[in-house]
Amino acid sequence: MIIEKNKRSALYVSEQISLEENERLDDLMTESGLKIIQSREVFSFSLDAVLLSRFASVPKHGRILDLCTGNGVIPMLLTTRTNAHIDAVEIQPRLADMARRSVALNQLTEQISIIEQDLRLYPKLAGNGVYDAVTVNPPYMPVTAGDQNENEHYAIARHEIHCTLEDVAAACSRLVRPGGKVSMVHRPSRLLDIVETMRKWRLEPKRIQFVHPNANAEANMVLIEAMRDGKPDIKLLPPIMVYEKGVQIV
C-alpha cells in the first residue's frame, strides 16, 4: 500500500511512505493530525504510553530521550508539547523501521531521530549526561513471572528479556544530566522495586501518580518521575480515573 502525495492534506510528505503487509495507519487524535503505523503482528501502543507523554516534564528546547520507544508513539506525542530534539531508542528492527516511517509520514524527521540500539549499550555511544529529560515505558514483567507470549515481539515488549528494571535505571542515570528528569510508566506492584532501583542510581523520585480503571478499582498503572541527583521530596498527585460511569474520560 502506498500513501500518495496530497498537497491539500496535513500529512503531505515529500516522499511516498509505504505500508507493509498487515500494517495499518491509526490516528493519534491530536490537533496536528498525527498518524502512526501499527500492526497486529507486533506490540501496539496503549493508554500507558499516552499517559506518560502527558505526565512527563519536558523542556521546551534542548534534548529529550525516549527509551523502549516501540513504534515511536511517545516521541511523536511529545512533539505537541516541545520543540526539543527527541532521540528514540528501540532494540527491535521491525518496530524501529515502523517508527522511522511514521516519523517521516508526519514530517518530523528534523525533530525525532529513531535509533536502533540496545539501551544497555547506548550510553557508551551517546555519552553521559547529554539529555535534559528521559522517558521510558519499559517491559513490566520479569522473565520468571508468568508465561511469555509465543510472539517474539510481544514477549520482548512485555518481559524483561533484553533489559531489566536495573538496566533501565542505569541507562537513564547515565544519559540524563544532573537535575534532569526521568519519567516512567510501570505497574504499581513494582513500585517499591522502582523507587529502590532509581535511588540506587541517583534518581530521586519527585512525583508519583496512580492510574485506576475507575473509582472502585485498584490502580493498574503508576507514573513516576525522578530527578538526577535530586533531594528527597516527593509529591503524590491526584489519581487518574480512566472510566467514569462506564464512559472513558482519559
N, C-alpha and C positions, 0 to 999 in steps of 0.2 A: 504494500500500500504506500502511496506517495501523497504527501500533503502538498498540494500545488500552491504556488505563489499567488497571493491575493493582496494587492496594494490597499484595498479597502478594509482589510482585516487588521485588528490589533495584533495579530500573530503573524504578520507578514515577515518572512525571513529571506535572507539574501541567497540561501541555498536550499535545495529540496531536502526535507528530513524524512527518512524512510521509517516505516513501522515494520518490524519483523513479524513472522508468523506468530499468531496467538498474542500479539500485543494490542493494546488499546490506548486511546487518548482520553484522559479524565480531566475534568475541570476542577481546579483548586478553589473555586468560588471566591476569588479575590477581585477587588475593584479593577485591578490591572489586567484581568482576564488570563491569569497564568494557567497553563496546561501541563500535564505530566504524563509520561509514557509509563504504562504499567502492564503486568501480565500475571495471569493466574499461576503460571509456572514458577514464579519467584515471589518472594515476600513483598507484599504491597504495604504502603504506609497506612497507619491507622490514627486514631484520635490522639494517642500519646505523642506522636511527632508534632501534630498541630498545636497541642497544648504547650509543648516545650518551646516551640517557635514564638509563642506569645509570652511565655513566662521569663525567658532568658533576658538578662540585662545585656544589651549590646551597644557599643559605641556608634555614634553617627558616622564616624570615619575611622580609619585605621585598618586593622587586620583581625578577622574572625576565622576560627577553625571549627568545622563540624566533623566529628569522628563517627565511624559506623554510619555513614551517610545513606547507605542503601541506594535508592533511586534518586536521591538528591532533593527530597521534598523539603527538608528543614532549611537548607541554604536558599532555596527558591522563595520560601515563605519569608525568610528573614530580609530579603531584598525589598519587601514592602515596608520595612522599618528602619533600614540603614543604607548608607551609601558606601560602607566599608567594603573592602575586598574580602571575599569569603573563599577559603580553601576547604574542600570537602574530600575526606579520605574514605575509600571503600576498598575492601580486600577482594571482593568477588568481581571478576572481569565482566560478567554479563550485566550486573547491576551498575557497575561503573560506566559501561557503554550506554545503557539506558539513560543514566543521569546526564551524560555528556550530550546526548541527543535532545533531551528535554531542555537543557540549558540553552542549546543552540536554537531550538524551536522558539523559546521565549526571548531570544536576543539578549541573553545575559552572560555571554562569554567573556565580556570585559570585566564583569564583576565577580563571577564564580569560576573557579578552577576545580575540575574533578581530577583527583589524584588516586590512581590505582596502587594501593600500597598497604602493607601490614602496619597497623598503628603502633605495634611494638618496635618497629624499625624506623618509623617516621621521624622521631625526634633527632636521630643522628643525621638525617637528611635536611631537615628544616632548621635545626639549631634550637638552642634553649631560649625561652622567654621571648619568642618572636610574635606572639599573638596577644591581643588585648582581651579577647574573650574566646571561650571554647564551649561548644555544645556537644552533647553526646546522648544518643539513645542506644545503649549497649544491649547485648544479649542478656536476658533476665535470669536464665536458669543455669546452674552448674551442670556440667556434663553428667554427673551422677544422679541428678534429680529428674526422675520420670523417664519416659521413653522418648528418644529423639525421633523426630519425624523422618520418614523414609526419604522425602525430598531433601536433597543436599542443601539447596538454597534456603529452605525453611529452617532446617536444623542449624545452620550457621547463624541465621538471624536470631534464633530463639535460645540457643545453648552456647555456653562459653567454650566453644571449640577452638577458635583462633585467638580469643582474648578473654582473660578473667577480669573480675572487678579490680583486682590488684593491678593488672596490666593497664587497664583504662585509667585508673587514678595516677599511676606512674607517668603515663604518657601526657596526661593533662597537666600534671605538675611541672613537667619539664618544658612543655610547649608554651604555657601561659606566662606572662610577665608577672613580677611581684605586684600585687594589688589588682591583678586581672581577675575576671570572673569565670568560673566553670559551672555550667548548668547541665543537669542530668535529669532524665525521667527514668523511673525504675518501679519495682514492686515494693509495697510497704513492708512485706515480710523480710526484705533485705535491708531495711533502714539502718539498723544498728551496725551491720557489716559495712554499709556505705559510709556512715559517719566515721567509724573507726578507721577504715582504709583511707578516706580522704585526709583525716588528721595525720595519719602516718606519713602522708606525702605532702604535708604542709599546706593542705587545702582546708581552710576553716569554714565550716557550714555557716551560712548567714541567713538564708531564707528557706523555709520548708512549706509546701502546700500539698495537702492531700486531695485526691480526686475520688469522688464517690459516684456510683451509678445513679443513686437517688438518696434522699434524706434518711431513709431507713436501712440503707445498705452499708456494709463495711467499705472502707477505701480499697480500691483496686489499683491505684497508681499513686506515686508520690513524686513531686517535683522538688528538687533540691539544688540550691545554688551556693557555691563556696567561693571564698576569696583566697588567692595565693598569698600566704604569709599574713593573713588577717588576724585580728584579735578576737577572742571568744565573745560572741554577742549574736544570738540567733533570734529570728523573728518567725513565729508560726502564723502564716497567713490564713485568712478565712478559707474554708474548704470550697471546692468546686463541685457542684451537683450537675451531672450530665443530663439527667432527665428530671422533669417536674410534672407530676400528674400524667405520666406516660408520654410526655412531649419532650423531645430533645431540645435543650436550651443552650448547649455548648457546641 
